[in-house]
Amino acid sequence: MSDQSIDTRPSPASRPGRRWLQRGESTIATMSLSLAVILVATLLACGVWMMQTQRQTLSQARESQVTATADLLADACEALLSQGELTAARRMIMDASATHRLERARIVLPNGTVVADADAGRINLESLPEQWSHEDVVNFDQPTTAQSVGLLVVERPMQVGTQGVARLEIIAELNADTWLGTSSWEAQAGVGVIGAGGMLALLLTYRRFRGRLQAVGVIREALLAMGKGERAEAALAVADGLGDEAVAWNELLAERKQLREAAKVRTVQEALTGDLGGGDLAQACDAVSQGLLLVDDHQRIRYTNHAASVFLQVGREQMHGKAVRDVVQIDELTELIEQTANGQVRRKVTREIERDENDNVGVLRISVHPVRGSHGATAMVVLEDVTQQRVAEQSSRQFVAQATHELRTPLTNIRLYMETLIEDGEQVEPQTRAKCLNVINQETFRLERLVGDMLSVAEIEAGSMQIQQDDVRIDTLLNAIEAEYKPSADEKQIAISFKIPPKLPIVQGDRDKLSMALHNLVGNAIKYTPEGGRVNVSVVAEEEKLGVEVTDSGMGIAPEDQLRIFDRFYRAKDKRIAGITGSGLGLALAREVARLHGGDIDVDSQIDQGSTFTLTLPAREDAATATE
């Protein structure tokens, strides 16, 4: 063989001088160099693209943040100024300027007088005048947004009651370099370090295996010759002295004809039509969670895996070789298998079947695949239990529907009362205007609480909910809740009472989250108490512990529901609450907040006799506050 092999020795002319690239290495060297160039170009492009994208994204996010801040700030200050709360409006301007890093934030009148400014030294008006006009100032009552030299200028008009129009002016910096800081350059440096490391690793790898690449290059030349039509083994063989790769190549050539005959499609046909009862393939099929059935054109079961036996509740030995109708008790499945095996169905067909097993309803997904072979038509059946997927999808749909309804109600009320104010204009009576503004304010707080609940659920699922430690006066929170829920209780003719001791210990925790928990408990009590009922809220102070009990005379909660009412999105199965809206989040959030504070919530309820929810929190023994 060596006499007819390709001569791989260097020519006499090349022996005196050492070649940098060995024979057969030039192709691989070129490929390695190309990979290095592509790697460097890719890293450079990624670095430039990352910086540009980050700068553009931050600028857009900054513009959206400033615009949204201006809109919210204009609405809030307009309401405060209409109510004569000038100090609160000024404080809100200062807080917003500090929080969002605004270059300028102020409220001005048409004559240029500064009503409120983030810099208190620029304010030149102590109190609002009773009336003013803006007719001499063009476009003073029009909202504008403009950019100039890296700055964003946002102006929003505000209708201050019947006194006149004021304008909120905000200027914020949009220069992305200010926001990028050193993080972008650190990222660029990281890309450079990674690129240098990759180049070094590529070079070391190439040098490590350089001596073994000659055989690969020579074998490549043999393959090119084969591609041009050369079939003689003697012409394609290489010298054995090039290494193990050359020896293996020569052996491969010697056995090529035998291997080509052995590697026919027969192996694939045997896998489809032969006995699959044992071997690695059968073990692999048993390891999958889906059930598998192979049925021949006579509707006899050729193979089943373990999962199919479990789903169909029939032993594998009882199914093998038997007719489908004799062992499968699902009529829809047997019909699909017969139609597919007979060739009537030529495409994949999927069905979902509900089954009632041991008083539990499950959903079984059945997919029937036609398989065509030389021995006639066969059908491959895939069985999958999708019960949990359907339960999750149903819970998600119910939550979306309930949340949509919860959001629609306050939005509808806000829209109706706003239309009343807009349509009647100056002719609205003071009592009607006050009522409209009060309803809008209440519904806004309701929306805020609902959105806050949803955000809190997201924090809980992400495991990122945290509490801010501060001194909290529970009596103050309960007084605010009493003022908010008294009108709705009176509307339903529900007697609501708050029994708060004159002195209460101070609770260390997050005021907003504790307020949310108490709102949910009191709001649920009023919601699920019928007309003419009663709701009692009482506070019990013990050593190092404070308890808030919310008792109602409502419909009560069944024992089986009491175990799950604190689960997210769960609502009791009582048919009487079907017409009462709710998201199923309130109690879950309330208990989560209580436990984050080191406390808990317990429930004691009986059907048609009412419920008592007790919120327990740790309190400071050495501090107390008097109820005002």
N, C-alpha and C positions, 0 to 999 in steps of 0.2 A: 504493500500500500504506500510505503514511504517513497518509492521510486516515482510514483505517479502523482504524489501530493503536490500541493501548491508550495513552491519554495519561498520560505519566509525569511531566509538569511539576507543580510544587507549586501548590496553589491560592492565590489572591490573599490569603486570610486568613492563610496561613502564611508568606508571603514576608517581611514585616517582621522577624520573629524567626527566628533560625537554629535549626534542629532538630538535636538531638544525634544522633539516629538517622536516617539517610537512608531514603528510601522503599525498601521491599523488604529492609531490613537487620534489622528487628526479630526475625525468626525466627532468623537466624544469630546475632544478639547473644544471644538467649535460650539458644540451644544452647551458645554459648561460655561463658556464665555458669554453665550447668548443669554443663558439663565441669569448670570451675574448682572448683565446690562439690564435685563427686564426687571430684576429685583430692585436695582438702584432706581430705575425710572419709576417703578411702582411706588416705592417709598417716597420719592420726591413728590410725585403727583398726589399721594395720600396726604402728605404734610401740607401742601398748598391748599388742597381741597378742604382739609379739615379746618385750617385757619379761616379761609373765606366763608365756609359754611357756618362756623361758630360765630364769626363776626356778624354775618347777616341775620342768623337766628336770634342772637342776643339783641341786635338793633330792633328787629321786628317785635320781639317779646317786650322790649322796653317801651316801644311805641304803644303796643296794646295795653300794657300795664298803666301807662300814664293816661291814656284815653279813658280806660275803664275807671281809673281813680277819679278823673275829672267828672265823669258822669255821675258816679255815686256820691262824690263830695258835693256836687251842685244840687242834687236832689235832697241830700241830708241838710245842707245849710239853708236851702230854700225853705224847708219845713221849720227849721229852728228859727230863722229870721221872721217867718210869718207868725210864729208864736211869741216873738219878742225875746227869744233866747240868744241874745247877741254874744254873751260871754261863752256859752257853749259852742256857738259857731266859730268863734275865734280859737277856742281851744282845739276844736276839730281841725281847723286849718293848720295850726302848729303841729299837731300830732301827725297829720297826713304828710306834711312837708318833711318831718324828721324820718318818718317810717319809709317813705318812698324816695328820699333823697332828691327833692325838687329844688331847682335853682330859685324859683319864685312861686309863691302860692298866695293869692290875695283876692279879696272881694272889693270891687270899686263901684261907686255910683256914677251916673252919667256925667256929673260935673267933675269927675276925677278924684273925688274924695275916697280915701281908703278906709273901708269899714272894718276889714280884718286882714291881717297879714301874718306870715310866718315869722317875720321880724316885727316884734311889737313896737319898735321905735318908728316904724313907718306909718302907723295908724294915726290918722289925724281927725278922727270923729269918735266922740265918746258914746253917743247914742244915735239911733236911727231917727231921722225926721219923720213927721207924720205923713208927709206926701212929697213926692218929687216927680219930675218929668224927664223923659229921655228923647223927646221928639226932635231935639236939636242935634242929637248924635246919630249919625247914619249907621245902620246895621248894628246898633248896640244890642238889640234883642235877637241876634242871629248867632248860632253856634259856629265856630270856626276851628279848624285844625291846620297848622302849617308848620313847615320845617325851614330852618334857616341856619346855615353854618354849624351843623352838628347839634342844633337845638330844636326841640319840639315845642311849639307854642299852641296851647289849647285854651279856647275861650268858650264859656258856657253861660247863657243868660239864665237868670233866676227871677221868677215872678214872686216878689215879696208881698204876699197878701194883696191888699188894695192900695198899698203905699206906692208901688212903682216897680221898675225893673232894675235889678243889679246884675253885675257880671262877675263870674269867677274866672280869673286869669291864672294859668299855670304855665311855667316854663321849666323844661327838664332837659338834661343833657342826653344826646343820643349817640355820642361817640363810642363806638364799640370797643376801642382800645382801652377806654377807662374801665369797662366791665371785664375785658379779657384778663387784664392784670398779667401776672407771671405764669398763670396756669397754661396758657397757649404755648408759650416758649418752652415750658417744661415738657409739654406733650411733643413739640417738635424735637426737642433734645432726646426724648425717649425713642421717637421714631428713628433718629439718627443712630442711637446706640444699638437698637435692634437691627438696623440695616448693617452696621459694622460687624455685629456679632454673626449675622447670617452670612456675610461675605467671608469672614474668617473661617466659619464652620465649613462653608463650601470649598474654600481653598484647601483646608486640612483634609477634608474627605477626599478631594480629588488627588492630592499628593499621596494619601494613604493607599488608595487603590490604583494608582497610576500604573504600577508594574503589572497589574493583573488585567489591564485593559487591552493589551495587544491581541490576546486571543479573541476578544470580543470583536475587535476591528477586522481581524482576518476572517472570522466567521461571518461578519457582515458582508465582506466581499463575496463569500461563497453564496450567501443568500441572494445577493444581487444577481449573481450568475444564474442561480436557480430561477429567479424571476424572469430572466431573459430566455428561459427555455431549456437550460442545462439540466439533464436528469441523471447523468452517469455518476455513480457514487464515487468513482475514482477521481473524477474531475472536481467534485465538491468537497473531498476530504482535505484536511489540513494536517500539518505536522504534529505528532503527539507530543513533541518536546515543548510546545507552547503552554502546557499545563493541563490541569484536570478538565478545564472547560473544553479544550481541544479533543481530549480523549472521549468525553461525553458526547461531543458533536459527532465524532466518527462512529460511535456506537449507535447514536440515533439514526444516522444515515443507513447503517447496516440493517437496522430493524424497521426502517420506514415502511417498507412494503407490507410487512406483517402487521404493524400497528395500524396502518391505514385501513386494512381489511377488517381488523378487529373493532375499530371505532366507527361503527355504522349506527344508523338510526335505530337499529334493533334494540339497543340498550334503553332508549327513550320509550319505545313501544312496550318493552317488558315492564318498565316502571309504571305504565298506565294500565296494562292489561294483565300483568302477571300477579303472583301471590304477594301481597303486601303485609302478610301476617307477621313477619319478623325482619330483623336487620336494622341498620341505622336509620333508614327512612321511616320505618314503622315507629321506632322510638322517638324520632323527631316529631312525627304527627301526634303521638300521644302527649308530647310536652306542650302543645299549643292549647290555649283556652277555648278555642272554637271547636265545635263538633264537625267531623268530616265523615261523609258517606260516599262511597263509589258504587254506582248502580250500572249494570250492563243493559244491553238492549232487550233483555227478557225480563226486566224489572226485578232482577235478583241482586241482592246486596253482595258486592265483591269485597268490600273492606269497610270497617268502622274503627274510629279511634276511641279512646277512653271517654273524652268529653261528649261525643255523640251518644254513647251508651248511657251516660248520666242524664243528659237532656231528655232522651226518649224513654228512660227508665226501663231499659231492656238490656239483658246481658249480651256481651259481644258474641259469645258462643252461640246464643240463640238467634242472632241476626245473620251470621255469616252463611251465605248460600241460600238464604230464605227469600221468598217473594216479599216485596215491600209491603203489600197490603196485609200480609200475615203477621207482621211484627210492629208496624208503625200505625198508631191509632189516631193520627192527625190526617183527616180527609183531605184538606187543602194541600198538604205536603205530598201525599201519595198521588193526587191528580197532577201536580206540577212535575213530579218525577216521571210519571208515565208519559206525559206529553213531551217532555224533553228527551227521554230515552227513545221514544218512537220517532223523533225527528220533527214533531209538530211545532215545537218551540226551538228556535235556533239562536236565541239570545239569552243573556243572563236575566233571570227573573228573581225579584226580591219581594218577599211578603213579611208582614209582622203579624203575629198571632198572639192573642191574649189567652192565657191558660190559668185556670183556677186550681191551685194545688194546696191542700191543707189550709183552706180559707185564705190563702195569699194569692193575689192576682199578679201574675208575671207576664212579661212580654218577651216572646221568642222571635228573633229575626231569622228568616230562612232565605238563603240565596241558592238558587239552582243554576249551575253552569253547564252548558252543553260541552261535551268533550268528544271530538271526532277522531277515530283511529281506524286502523286497517281491519279491525275485527267488529266493526259496526258502531252504532251510536251508543254512547254512555253518558251518564249524568253525574256530576260532582255536586254534592249538597254540603253547604256550610251552614252550621247552626250557631247562633250567638245569642246569649241572654243580655237584652238591653233594658231590663227593668229599671235599673238604677239611672240610666240615661234618661228614660222617660220621666221618672220622678223628678230628676233635677231640672229637666226642661219645663215640666209643669209648674214647679216651684218658681222658676225664673219668670214664666209668663204671668203667674198670679201676682208676683211682686211688682212687675212692670205695670200691670193693670191697676193694682191698688195704689202704687205710687203716682201713676198718672192721674187717677181720680183725686187723690189727696192734693196734688198740685193744682188741678183744674178748679177746685172749689174756691180757694182764696183768690186765684187769678181772676175768676169770673166776678167775684164780689168787688175786687179792686177796679176792674174794668167798668162795671155798672156804676159805681159811685163816682169814678172819674168822668164818665160820660155825663152824669148828672151835673157835676161842677162845670164841665166844659160847655154843655148845651145851654144851661141857664146863665152862665157867665156872671155878670155883676148883679143880676136879679136874684141870686140865691140868697135866701134869708140866712142870717147869722146862725140860727139854730140848725138849719139844714146843712150849712157848710161845716159846722163843728161836728155834726153827726157823721158826715161823709169822711172828713179827715180822720175822725176817730176809728171808723170802720177800716179805712185804708191802712191806718197805722197798725191796728190789731191784726189784720190779714197779712201785713208785711212781716210782723213778728212771727206769725204762724208759718209763713213760707220759710223764714229764716230757721226756725226750729226743725222743720221737716228736712230741709237741705242739710242742716247740721247733723241730724240723725243719720242721713245717708252717708255723709262724710265720716262720721264716727264708725259706722259699720265697716267702711273701707279700711279705716285705721285698725279696727279690731282684727279683720281678716289678714291684714298685713303685719300684725303684731307690733305696730308702731304707736299705739295710743299711749300718751303720757299725760301726767297731771302736773299742774303748776301749784307748788306748795305756797299757801298764804293763809292768813287768819280769815275765817268765814263766819259770819253771823247768820245762823239758821233762821232766827226770828225775822231778820230783814228780808231774807229770801221768801219766807212764807207770807209776809205782809204784801210783797209785790205779787206773789201768786194769787193771793186772795183778791186783790184789786183787779187782777186780770180775768179771773174766772167767775167772779161774782155776777157780771152781766149774763154770761151764758147759763149759769145755774138759775138765775131768776127767770130767764126766758123759758126754761124747762120746768119752772115751778119746783125746783129742787132746793131744799133747805140746806145750806152749806154753812158750817161753823168751823172756826179755827181756835183751838184752845192752846195758848202759848203761855208758859210760865213767865213770871216777871223777870226772872234771871235764868240765863242759859249759859252753859260752858261754850267756849270758843272751839270750833272745829278747824283743824289744820288740813287744808286741801285746796281743790280747784273750784272756785266759785261758779264759773260758767258750767262746768260739768255737773256739779251738785244741783245747780238750778235746773239743768236739763232733766236729771233724774226725778226731781220733785215735780216738775211740770208733767212728766209722763204719768206719774202715779196719780196726781190729782186730776189730770185731764181724762185718764181712763175711768176714774171713778164717776165723773160726771157723764162721760159718754155712755157707759153701760148701766146707768141708773135710770129707770123710767121716770116719767113725769110724776110729781108729787112725792118723790123719794127724798132721801137725805144723804148728805156726805159730811162726815166729821173728820177733821184733821187735828191731831193732838200730838204734843211733844212730851216725851218722858226723859228726864235727865237722871242718870245714875252715875256711879263712880266710874270715871274714865270711859263713859259710854253715853251716847245720846241716841234716842230712838224716836222716829217720826212714824206715827200710825195713821193710815188713811183708810177709813171704814166707810162703806157704802151699803145701801139697802137694795142693791141691784139684783140681777138675775142669778148671781153666783157662778161658781166654776166647778165642773164635775171633777171627781178625784183623778180620773185618768188624764184629764187635761192639765191638772195642776202640775204634773210632772214635766210638761213640755211647754208651758206658756212662756218660759224664759228662753226658749230656743228662738233663733233668728228666723223671721218670716213665718213663724207658726201662729195660727189662730185656732181658737177652740172650735170643736165640732158642733157646738150648740147651734141649732137652726135659727134661733132668735137673733143671732148677731149677723146673719147673712146680709141684712140691709144696712148694717153699720159699717162705715168705712174705717179702714185701718191698714197700716203697712206691716204689722207684725214685728216692728223693730223696737217699740218703746220699752217694754219690759226687759228685753235682752240688753239694751243699752243701759237701762237703769241699774240692773244687777252688775254689769261689767264695771260701771262707774263706782258702785258701792264697794266692790271687791278690790278695785285699784286703790281705794282709800283705806283698805284694811277692814271693811265692814261687809254687810250682806243684806239681802232682801228676802223675807219670808212671807208666805201667804197662808191664810186660814180662811176657807170658804166653804159654803154649803149651797146647794142648788136652791134658788128662790128665797134665800135668807141673807144674801149679801156676801161681801168679801172684806177682809182686812189685810192690807199690805203693810209690812213693818220694815222700814229702812233703818238699819243700825249702823252707827258710825263711831269711831273712837274720838274722844274729846279730851281736851286739856283740863285736868282737875284743878289746876291752880289759877284758872282765868274764868271770868264770867262777865256777862254783859247784861245791862238792864234794857228791857224793852221800852222803846220810846212810845 
